[in-house]
Structure formats: structure tokens, C-alpha cells
Amino acid sequence: MRISDTIEIEDWELTESFHRSSGPGGQHVNKVSSAVELRFEAERSPNLPPAVKSRLKRLAGRRWTKDGAVIITAESHRSQLMNRENAREKLVELIKKALEVPKRRIKTRPTLGSKRRRLEGKKQRGEVKKLRGKVED
């Protein structure tokens, strides 16, 4: 399965298992295993660089297992074939998102003018609140 020009996932890295889908569907849903659980062995994958693996782990969240696999489930369609394609698309999107290197944040300081404006606004707000007190004769 091709992700980008440099990354391609081998067949041994993917495992599919099928189970019955939840939700509406009448008797059909009770007898057909159309839901797909796609397991990608990300930690053992030789094609993913370490930086991409760490970003993938952060993006996957709860879908990342202790042994370093990403588990993606798809059960939105009634067809097993469509669910398989949907799960693979989700995996490709997740890996493509992990391939993007985030821009480094450049630390900046607030300008002197912005500090003065903020303090002036706080002072005015305090005056408004001070006027809400009890009225004395």
C-alpha cells in the first residue's frame, strides 16, 4: 500500500479481522461480519522513520496499543469490502498527517504598547466595577 513517494506499507504489516457490526440493519446485521478492524504494526515497520512514528503515536491516541500497533475500525457501511477500503483510507490519512513536520514556534514578547493597552483596559474595568458599590448619602 503506497502512502507517499518514499513510504510504502508491506502486506505483512497489516492484519485485518472481521466482526459483526453494531447499530441498525435488521436481521442482516446479525448474520454478516461486515465490520473491519485493521491492525498496522507501526512500531515494527521498517519503512517509517522514527520521527514519523512518534508523531503517529501522538496522533493515534487511544488507537495506539502497548505493543506499538495502530488499530483502526470501520463499520459505517453494510458491505465488508467498503469497510475494508474505508479502514485503509483512514490509515493512509493518519500516516500522511504524521508525515507533516510541524512548524517550530518562534517565541515572541508582547510589545510595550500592547502591555500598556492591556493595563489601561484593566484599569478602566476596575473603575467600572468600583462604581457598582453601595451608594452613600
C-alpha positions as a Python dict, from the first residue, in 0.01 Angstrom:
ca = {
    (1, 'M'): (0, 0, 0),
    (2, 'R'): (162, 324, -116),
    (3, 'I'): (147, 625, 118),
    (4, 'S'): (392, 865, -46),
    (5, 'D'): (689, 855, -282),
    (6, 'T'): (919, 731, -6),
    (7, 'I'): (684, 529, 217),
    (8, 'E'): (514, 207, 121),
    (9, 'I'): (347, -31, 369),
    (10, 'E'): (410, -402, 317),
    (11, 'D'): (134, -664, 343),
    (12, 'W'): (288, -832, 650),
    (13, 'E'): (248, -507, 848),
    (14, 'L'): (-132, -511, 807),
    (15, 'T'): (-375, -753, 969),
    (16, 'E'): (-750, -746, 912),
    (17, 'S'): (-1011, -908, 1130),
    (18, 'F'): (-1385, -902, 1077),
    (19, 'H'): (-1669, -896, 1328),
    (20, 'R'): (-2036, -815, 1341),
    (21, 'S'): (-2120, -450, 1313),
    (22, 'S'): (-2330, -271, 1573),
    (23, 'G'): (-2628, -48, 1511),
    (24, 'P'): (-2935, -72, 1289),
    (25, 'G'): (-2961, -303, 992),
    (26, 'G'): (-3227, -558, 1073),
    (27, 'Q'): (-3153, -930, 1053),
    (28, 'H'): (-2873, -867, 805),
    (29, 'V'): (-2650, -719, 1077),
    (30, 'N'): (-2693, -1030, 1294),
    (31, 'K'): (-2557, -1276, 1041),
    (32, 'V'): (-2286, -1087, 846),
    (33, 'S'): (-1942, -991, 976),
    (34, 'S'): (-1905, -664, 789),
    (35, 'A'): (-1714, -452, 1043),
    (36, 'V'): (-1338, -438, 986),
    (37, 'E'): (-1060, -399, 1241),
    (38, 'L'): (-735, -305, 1066),
    (39, 'R'): (-415, -351, 1267),
    (40, 'F'): (-97, -179, 1148),
    (41, 'E'): (230, -278, 1317),
    (42, 'A'): (369, 75, 1322),
    (43, 'E'): (645, 23, 1579),
    (44, 'R'): (797, -268, 1384),
    (45, 'S'): (758, -101, 1045),
    (46, 'P'): (1097, -52, 874),
    (47, 'N'): (951, 199, 628),
    (48, 'L'): (852, 466, 881),
    (49, 'P'): (1123, 699, 1015),
    (50, 'P'): (1139, 738, 1397),
    (51, 'A'): (1012, 1097, 1386),
    (52, 'V'): (706, 990, 1187),
    (53, 'K'): (645, 703, 1431),
    (54, 'S'): (643, 939, 1728),
    (55, 'R'): (404, 1182, 1556),
    (56, 'L'): (184, 888, 1453),
    (57, 'K'): (175, 767, 1812),
    (58, 'R'): (62, 1113, 1929),
    (59, 'L'): (-200, 1143, 1653),
    (60, 'A'): (-335, 789, 1700),
    (61, 'G'): (-402, 844, 2071),
    (62, 'R'): (-616, 562, 2210),
    (63, 'R'): (-586, 366, 1886),
    (64, 'W'): (-215, 304, 1963),
    (65, 'T'): (-165, -23, 2156),
    (66, 'K'): (103, -106, 2412),
    (67, 'D'): (288, -326, 2164),
    (68, 'G'): (310, -42, 1911),
    (69, 'A'): (27, -117, 1672),
    (70, 'V'): (-239, 120, 1538),
    (71, 'I'): (-591, -26, 1537),
    (72, 'I'): (-848, 130, 1306),
    (73, 'T'): (-1209, 13, 1294),
    (74, 'A'): (-1460, 76, 1019),
    (75, 'E'): (-1825, -23, 1037),
    (76, 'S'): (-2011, 260, 869),
    (77, 'H'): (-2103, 62, 555),
    (78, 'R'): (-2307, -254, 520),
    (79, 'S'): (-2054, -402, 281),
    (80, 'Q'): (-1737, -563, 413),
    (81, 'L'): (-1545, -453, 105),
    (82, 'M'): (-1641, -88, 152),
    (83, 'N'): (-1548, -106, 521),
    (84, 'R'): (-1207, -252, 428),
    (85, 'E'): (-1146, 35, 186),
    (86, 'N'): (-1265, 287, 445),
    (87, 'A'): (-1027, 149, 711),
    (88, 'R'): (-733, 163, 470),
    (89, 'E'): (-821, 522, 373),
    (90, 'K'): (-831, 619, 742),
    (91, 'L'): (-488, 464, 793),
    (92, 'V'): (-341, 644, 491),
    (93, 'E'): (-483, 978, 611),
    (94, 'L'): (-340, 923, 959),
    (95, 'I'): (8, 841, 826),
    (96, 'K'): (1, 1135, 584),
    (97, 'K'): (-86, 1363, 875),
    (98, 'A'): (208, 1218, 1070),
    (99, 'L'): (439, 1286, 773),
    (100, 'E'): (379, 1662, 801),
    (101, 'V'): (655, 1823, 1005),
    (102, 'P'): (501, 2087, 1234),
    (103, 'K'): (637, 2439, 1209),
    (104, 'R'): (855, 2538, 1500),
    (105, 'R'): (708, 2814, 1712),
    (106, 'I'): (920, 3124, 1740),
    (107, 'K'): (895, 3278, 2085),
    (108, 'T'): (787, 3642, 2081),
    (109, 'R'): (744, 3904, 2351),
    (110, 'P'): (447, 4137, 2378),
    (111, 'T'): (525, 4492, 2268),
    (112, 'L'): (540, 4775, 2518),
    (113, 'G'): (232, 4933, 2358),
    (114, 'S'): (28, 4613, 2394),
    (115, 'K'): (128, 4585, 2762),
    (116, 'R'): (18, 4946, 2823),
    (117, 'R'): (-313, 4893, 2641),
    (118, 'R'): (-381, 4577, 2845),
    (119, 'L'): (-311, 4755, 3175),
    (120, 'E'): (-521, 5055, 3068),
    (121, 'G'): (-812, 4823, 2988),
    (122, 'K'): (-778, 4653, 3327),
    (123, 'K'): (-776, 4991, 3499),
    (124, 'Q'): (-1092, 5104, 3317),
    (125, 'R'): (-1267, 4778, 3400),
    (126, 'G'): (-1173, 4821, 3767),
    (127, 'E'): (-1324, 5171, 3766),
    (128, 'V'): (-1650, 5035, 3621),
    (129, 'K'): (-1664, 4769, 3891),
    (130, 'K'): (-1582, 5021, 4164),
    (131, 'L'): (-1889, 5227, 4061),
    (132, 'R'): (-2112, 4925, 4129),
    (133, 'G'): (-2061, 4957, 4505),
    (134, 'K'): (-2305, 5092, 4763),
    (135, 'V'): (-2423, 5449, 4716),
    (136, 'E'): (-2353, 5666, 5020),
    (137, 'D'): (-2565, 5974, 5113),
}
